[in-house]
Amino acid sequence: MISQWQLRAAFAARLSDMYGREVPAYTTLVDVSREVNEDVLRTQGADAERLGSIGRVTAERHGAIRVGTPQELQQVARVFGALGMHPVGFYDLREAAASAVPVVSTAFRPIDGEELARNPFRVFTSLLTPADPRFFDADLRSRLEAFLAGRELFPPELLALADRAEAERGLPEEDAERFLRLAVQAFELSTEPVDKAWYETLERISAVAADIGGVRSTHINHLTPRVLDIDELYRRMTARGIEMIDTIQGPPAWKGPDVLLRQTSFRALAESRAMRSPDGTVLSGALRVRFGEVEARGIALTREGRALYDHLLTLVDQQAAARPEADRSELTRAVWEQHLPATEQELIARGLACFTYQVVPDRPRDGNRPPAGIVDLVEQGWVRAEPIVYEDFLPRSAAGIFQSNLSGEGSRNNDHEGTAYDAEWLSGAIGREVLDPFALYEQQQNHSLAQVARALELDGTPG
């Protein structure tokens, strides 16, 4: 049997190979990421692996896909369920984006610590929102939903194999090979001619809407390696003549702990696509929809830590509006240094970040009883704190990446009230519970604290 994690690792590797053939600049991105990681490991030693072994970081990828209907999203969930991946988090990019990005999203990923360590492949998956009248009037919504209902993204054989793999937690070798071949094919860029007039109709609303609903297939929109120094990668990619987007999304580079997620990308490239004119003539055209993203992951924050992060973004926005001539990255760094703890110990003390805790086995005996609080346990050498890696995404950063690679702003009629979507709605659309990422991190942290309490024979769980 080929287990689910082996299927996941093989799928991620094959997808990476496929995408590298289709988008050669992606291969350059992977090569430069590897070079940067090797250099960071050489200079920082063990500290470079504080948020994951170099083996994990080098193999790590996240992909992004876009689908049009709840039924298509349910089918995606079956394919990723075969790989041991679950929907985690709800992201409303409609509200996070200044331009027209009419999608809500989740991310499929492993949730168990051991599974993440084996292969942390994740796929950010966006669902089009035709029911939102700010983007689609009644006539266009009707035409769009009819178009989407008439296409098939995933062949029945693939879905049947996916269901078997999820039920049996793996597949026999021959079936596994067939599943992987069909799954990778499902995310390749189609050579079928694009209906030019229909695509352009949707593109006037949103380039993202056109990419989802203007074609009869889906495809990997971007694939993302992980790097240990994203600022250095940005410099090296630019030096190689690769056009990068204007900024690195997410927290700034600063001297304190890396938290959450930083992302950037090279700009979407014009790719040759066959276009069918209204008279049936097939012409050679070009579309800019796929790009190469890269990420640097930091420490997962608690709900309180995330609330502070969001507050700091608001402060930066206010200062940038008041001082439009100022360098935004400098403003952000100054806000961070003023409001965010500069050490992991202070993050722990203020309950802002998530860690796992292990008893130090060789602590010298001094006759004292261990203290009750986790901060004292760490400071006095009873317990070691290991940061939990942030495995998820930031809606504003994701929207920023999308916006930076759009061909235009699109259109959005704010005279209409937007259709409400939330995690509960998305769970119903998928047919599976969309898990709360904060709850997953809290469970991981609390489990380790319970183990510490047992090992040190404490009266209660350290707080």
Disulfide bonds with the S-S distance in Angstrom:
none
